[in-house]
Amino acid sequence: GEQVEQIRGFSLVRAKSEPRGLEDVAVSSDQFYFVINRGDEELWCSDGTTEGTFSIGKYSEITDTEIVQDRFYYVGSNLSDGPGLWAIDSTASTRQIIKNFDAGIRNLLYLTEYKGKLVFSAYTREHGQELWVSDGTAAGTNMVFDLFPGTNSGINDDYEVIETGLLSIDEPPFRDYNYFVESGGWLYFQANNGAAGYELYKTNLDTVMLAADLAAG
């Protein structure tokens, strides 16, 4: 029959009277990454052996993860670097901060692999919550389209914007939700252009268009 082998033991604690264990598990071709919540959030990597299971670092919060071409991307915040978009090369297992949010970029959500790149949404005061893409470099991490021109948000973020910044209404509702879905070479998602309300859009990163007007008017 099947055998279960303990790779490494972890001492887990209770937070808010609920047991917290492994979170945000992501798998590359030969490694997997996971978060252990013990008051702070500690990122770990494992190749399935005791020797190959180790801690990468602790963060006050890790909000999203994704694998793109065997690179592990995650949104994390720590005391030394502040919040940022991070990546780990599976061949080196060393972390690299790609983009720091202190430059006015906030609220990275919905990390998704598409055409070998990382697609996500992010908020800036100039453009609101919009569609972004990253090729794994700081220079190649940019907004793709301003779907709702101006300071309004084209992509749903479930956050209320106030003059002093962002006031969180609740936990982002789509942390484990497939906001972006690929089909037929296109990436489909919900967006608002300011005229038709939230509708179904599609993009190939070169262009973006309305896929269907589901709620006419």
Salt bridges, closest charged atoms under 4 A:
GLU23 OE2 - ARG20 NH2 2.51
ASP24 OD2 - ARG175 NH2 2.49
GLU42 OE1 - ARG38 NH2 2.81
ASP146 OD2 - HIS127 ND1 3.04
